[in-house]
Amino acid sequence: MKRQKTLAALLAVLLLVAAVLGGCGKNSGKGANGTKVILNEVAHSIFYAPMYVAIEEGYFSEEKIDLELVTGYGADKTMTALLTGEADIGFMGSEASIYTYLQGAQDYAINFAQLTQRAGNFLVSRKPIDDFKWDMLKGSYVLGGRKGGMPQMVFEYILKMNRINPDTDLNIDTSIDFGSTAAAFAGAKEGEAGYADFTVEFEPHATSLEAQGEGYIVASLGTDSGYVPYTAFCARKSYFAEHQDVLLGFTKALQKGMDYVASHSADEIAAVIQKQFPETDLETITTIVSRYKNQDTWKSDLVFTEDSFKLLENILMEAGELEKYVPYEDLVDNTFSEKVKN
């Protein structure tokens, strides 16, 4: 329960800030190519390839949307930007919308499009393992994710499915900031404090660790956890009511991106999104896209089903981050995703 109290305190502060600044954020208006929309993404990752395809192929411009993409570097920060009006649309794990709803937010976030249906992170080992089994983590030291966030909760979900107790069977370090675990893993020397046996990494960090000889990918959390509603797009209830045409156009553009990745090869997808990742070479991008494509990471449509939402809530319950279920119909609206699906 300690985790829940800590999270509740954090969200109480977040909601206070939102109440104070709610009218002080940026407002949507006319941009150079249409209606200005500020999208805050939780991270900038090849994991979200369909969205970047939609950007690079001009699908948002076709819908008269002048999109500004901002990276929040964490669901808490992305949700704060959304609730304070600094962003029009948020893209993150939907657990954040559940937390803020339960904390009493009046202008809470409504999820309207689900992008990914599997986890996008990988377990990286310090040493190569030819025949990895999850019980090999018993007694180990692992760099994990933020408590209450989807990466960490899915990791714990897999551990429990394999009869491993996350609290007693291994040491999971959740103190390192999002995006910094790969550097911490590579920088630690054997015998030093913080020298981990495993780390849980998103791309391109997982592949980079392998390329540098600092680690070895031994398992995909996306494959081993099964289908999980990992990331979705959401907007404040007020924005949802006042900008239906914008949200419909936004969802149309996203669906075109989904259709593209479903009908094109990893090489073609990588070539389109390369501009989004100038620090990563095309071969690495292609490898990562292929890995995600092969494990069925992206949905064919953007509909966020009730079964998926209930699965998410069950994962939150298992992680000790949720005490009661919240109404699906309050936090999910598939009006636009149903209209644009093929």
C-alpha positions in Angstrom: 0.0 0.0 0.0 3.0 2.3 0.4 3.3 2.5 -3.4 -0.3 3.5 -3.7 0.0 6.3 -1.0 3.1 7.6 -2.7 1.4 7.6 -6.1 -1.7 9.2 -4.6 0.4 12.1 -3.1 2.1 12.6 -6.5 -1.2 12.8 -8.3 -2.8 15.1 -5.7 0.0 17.6 -6.4 -0.5 17.1 -10.2 -4.2 17.8 -9.9 -3.5 20.9 -7.8 -1.2 22.2 -10.4 -3.7 21.4 -13.1 -6.4 23.3 -11.2 -4.2 26.4 -10.9 -2.8 26.4 -14.4 -5.8 24.9 -16.2 -6.6 28.1 -18.0 -3.0 29.1 -18.6 -1.8 26.5 -21.1 -1.5 26.8 -24.8 -4.8 26.8 -26.8 -5.4 25.2 -30.1 -5.6 27.7 -32.9 -4.8 28.0 -36.6 -1.3 26.9 -37.6 0.5 27.1 -40.9 -1.1 24.0 -42.2 -4.4 23.9 -40.4 -5.5 23.6 -36.8 -2.6 23.6 -34.3 -2.5 20.5 -32.2 0.1 19.8 -29.5 0.7 16.1 -29.0 2.8 15.1 -25.9 4.2 11.6 -26.2 5.5 9.7 -23.2 8.7 8.8 -25.0 10.2 9.0 -28.5 10.6 5.4 -29.6 10.5 3.3 -32.7 7.9 1.3 -30.7 5.4 4.0 -31.9 6.3 3.7 -35.6 2.7 4.0 -37.0 2.4 7.5 -35.5 5.7 8.6 -37.0 4.7 7.2 -40.4 1.5 9.3 -40.2 3.7 12.4 -39.5 6.3 11.7 -42.2 3.8 10.7 -44.8 1.8 13.9 -44.3 -1.4 12.2 -43.1 -2.0 14.8 -40.4 -1.5 17.6 -42.9 -4.0 15.9 -45.1 -6.5 16.2 -42.3 -5.7 20.0 -41.9 -3.8 19.4 -38.6 -0.7 21.3 -37.9 0.9 18.9 -35.4 3.5 19.8 -32.9 5.1 16.8 -31.3 6.6 17.1 -27.8 8.3 14.3 -25.7 7.3 14.2 -22.1 9.7 11.6 -20.9 7.3 9.8 -18.5 3.6 9.3 -18.2 3.4 11.5 -15.1 4.9 14.4 -17.1 2.8 13.8 -20.2 -0.4 13.7 -18.1 0.6 16.9 -16.3 1.1 18.6 -19.6 -2.3 17.4 -20.7 -4.2 18.4 -17.6 -2.6 21.9 -17.5 -3.4 22.6 -21.1 0.2 22.5 -22.3 -0.8 19.7 -24.6 -4.1 19.0 -26.5 -3.5 15.3 -26.8 -1.5 12.9 -24.7 0.0 9.6 -25.7 1.0 7.3 -22.9 -0.1 4.2 -20.9 -3.8 4.4 -20.0 -3.0 3.7 -16.4 -2.3 7.4 -16.0 -5.9 8.3 -17.0 -7.2 5.8 -14.4 -5.0 7.3 -11.6 -6.1 10.9 -12.3 -9.8 9.9 -12.6 -9.6 8.2 -9.2 -8.0 11.3 -7.7 -11.0 13.3 -8.6 -10.0 15.2 -11.7 -13.0 17.0 -13.1 -11.6 17.5 -16.6 -10.1 14.1 -16.8 -8.5 12.3 -19.8 -10.6 10.2 -22.1 -8.8 7.5 -24.2 -9.9 7.5 -27.8 -7.4 5.4 -29.8 -5.2 2.5 -28.8 -1.9 2.2 -30.7 0.1 -0.7 -29.3 -1.2 -4.1 -28.2 2.0 -5.6 -26.8 4.7 -4.3 -24.5 7.7 -2.8 -26.3 10.5 -3.5 -23.9 13.0 -6.3 -23.7 15.0 -8.1 -21.0 18.7 -7.6 -21.5 21.2 -9.8 -19.8 24.8 -9.0 -18.7 25.9 -12.3 -20.2 24.6 -14.3 -23.2 22.0 -16.9 -22.4 21.1 -19.5 -25.0 18.0 -21.0 -23.4 16.6 -18.3 -21.2 14.0 -19.2 -18.6 12.3 -16.6 -16.4 13.2 -18.4 -13.2 16.8 -17.5 -14.0 15.9 -14.1 -12.5 15.6 -15.5 -9.0 18.3 -14.0 -6.8 19.3 -11.5 -9.5 19.6 -7.7 -9.5 17.5 -6.1 -12.2 17.2 -2.5 -13.4 13.4 -2.0 -13.8 11.0 0.8 -14.5 9.1 3.4 -12.5 6.7 1.9 -9.9 3.1 2.3 -11.2 4.2 2.6 -14.8 3.3 0.1 -17.5 6.9 -1.1 -18.1 7.3 -2.1 -14.5 3.8 -3.5 -14.0 4.0 -5.7 -17.1 7.4 -6.9 -16.0 5.9 -7.9 -12.6 2.9 -9.4 -14.4 5.3 -11.8 -16.3 7.2 -12.6 -13.1 4.0 -13.6 -11.3 2.8 -15.7 -14.3 6.1 -17.6 -13.9 5.6 -18.0 -10.1 8.3 -15.5 -9.2 7.6 -13.0 -6.4 8.8 -9.5 -7.5 9.3 -8.4 -3.9 11.2 -11.4 -2.5 12.7 -13.5 -5.3 14.9 -10.9 -6.8 16.0 -7.3 -6.4 14.4 -4.8 -8.8 15.8 -1.3 -8.8 13.1 1.2 -9.7 15.0 4.3 -8.7 16.7 5.2 -12.0 15.0 7.7 -14.3 13.2 6.6 -17.5 15.7 6.4 -20.3 18.7 6.3 -18.1 18.8 2.6 -17.2 20.8 1.5 -20.3 23.6 4.0 -19.5 23.5 2.9 -15.8 23.7 -0.7 -16.9 26.6 -0.2 -19.3 28.5 2.1 -17.0 28.5 0.0 -13.9 31.6 -2.1 -13.2 31.6 -5.6 -11.8 31.8 -5.5 -8.0 30.5 -2.0 -7.8 27.1 -1.0 -6.3 24.6 -0.9 -9.0 26.2 -3.6 -11.1 23.0 -5.3 -12.4 22.6 -8.8 -13.9 19.7 -7.7 -16.1 17.9 -4.5 -17.3 14.5 -4.0 -18.9 14.9 -1.7 -21.9 13.0 -0.1 -24.7 14.4 0.3 -28.2 16.8 1.5 -29.4 18.5 1.1 -26.1 18.2 -2.7 -26.0 19.7 -3.1 -29.5 22.4 -0.5 -28.7 23.5 -2.4 -25.6 23.8 -5.5 -27.8 25.7 -3.7 -30.5 28.2 -2.3 -28.0 28.7 -5.7 -26.4 27.4 -4.5 -23.1 24.3 -6.8 -23.0 22.3 -9.4 -24.7 18.6 -9.5 -25.4 17.2 -12.7 -23.9 13.4 -12.1 -23.8 10.7 -9.9 -25.2 8.2 -8.7 -22.6 5.8 -8.1 -25.4 5.8 -11.7 -26.4 5.8 -13.2 -22.9 3.1 -10.9 -21.5 0.6 -11.5 -24.3 -1.7 -8.9 -25.7 -1.8 -5.8 -23.4 -3.2 -2.4 -24.1 0.1 -0.7 -23.6 -0.3 2.8 -25.1 -3.2 5.0 -26.2 -4.1 8.5 -27.1 -6.2 10.6 -24.8 -7.6 14.1 -24.5 -9.3 16.1 -21.7 -13.0 15.8 -21.4 -13.4 19.4 -22.3 -11.2 19.2 -25.4 -13.1 16.0 -26.4 -16.4 17.9 -26.3 -15.2 21.0 -28.1 -12.9 19.6 -30.8 -14.7 16.6 -32.2 -13.7 17.4 -35.8 -10.0 17.7 -34.9 -10.0 14.4 -33.0 -11.7 12.7 -35.9 -9.1 14.0 -38.3 -6.3 13.1 -35.9 -7.7 9.5 -35.7 -8.0 9.3 -39.4 -4.4 10.2 -39.8 -3.3 7.6 -37.2 -5.4 4.9 -38.9 -3.6 5.7 -42.2 -0.3 5.2 -40.3 -1.6 1.8 -38.9 -2.6 0.7 -42.4 0.8 1.6 -43.8 2.8 -0.5 -41.3 0.4 -3.4 -41.8 0.9 -3.3 -45.6 4.6 -2.5 -45.9 7.9 -4.2 -45.1 10.2 -3.4 -42.2 12.6 -1.8 -44.7 10.0 0.5 -46.1 8.7 1.5 -42.7 12.2 2.2 -41.4 13.0 4.4 -44.4 9.9 6.5 -43.8 10.6 7.1 -40.1 14.4 7.5 -40.3 14.1 11.3 -40.0 12.5 10.9 -36.6 15.6 9.1 -35.3 18.7 10.8 -36.8 21.0 9.4 -34.2 20.1 5.8 -35.2 21.4 4.3 -38.4 18.9 2.8 -40.9 20.0 -0.8 -40.4 19.3 -0.6 -36.7 16.0 1.1 -37.2 15.1 -1.7 -39.7 16.1 -4.4 -37.2 14.0 -2.9 -34.5 10.9 -2.3 -36.7 11.2 -5.9 -37.9 11.3 -7.2 -34.3 8.2 -5.2 -33.4 6.4 -6.1 -36.5 7.1 -9.8 -36.1 5.7 -9.9 -32.6 2.4 -8.3 -33.7 3.0 -5.1 -31.7 0.6 -2.8 -33.6 -3.2 -3.2 -33.8 -4.9 -3.2 -37.2 -7.3 -0.6 -35.9 -7.4 1.9 -33.0 -10.4 0.6 -31.1 -9.8 0.3 -27.4 -12.0 -2.6 -26.4 -13.6 -3.1 -23.0 -11.8 -6.5 -22.6 -8.5 -4.8 -23.1 -9.4 -2.1 -20.6 -10.4 -4.7 -18.0 -7.1 -6.5 -18.6 -5.2 -3.3 -17.9 -7.2 -2.8 -14.7 -6.4 -6.4 -13.6 -2.7 -5.8 -14.2 -3.0 -2.6 -12.0 -4.7 -4.7 -9.3 -2.1 -7.3 -9.4 0.6 -4.7 -9.1 -1.1 -3.2 -6.0 -1.7 0.1 -7.8 -5.5 0.0 -7.9 -8.1 -0.6 -5.2 -11.3 -0.5 -7.2 -12.3 -0.7 -10.8 -13.3 2.4 -12.8 -16.0 2.6 -15.5 -14.8 1.8 -19.0 -17.4 4.0 -20.5 -16.1 7.0 -18.5 -12.5 6.7 -19.7 -12.8 5.2 -23.2 -14.7 6.6 -26.2 -14.3 4.8 -29.5 -16.5 7.1 -31.5 -13.6 8.1 -33.8 -11.7 4.9 -33.9 -14.9 3.0 -34.9 -15.6 5.5 -37.7 -12.2 5.2 -39.3 -11.4 1.5 -39.0 -11.4 -0.5 -42.2 
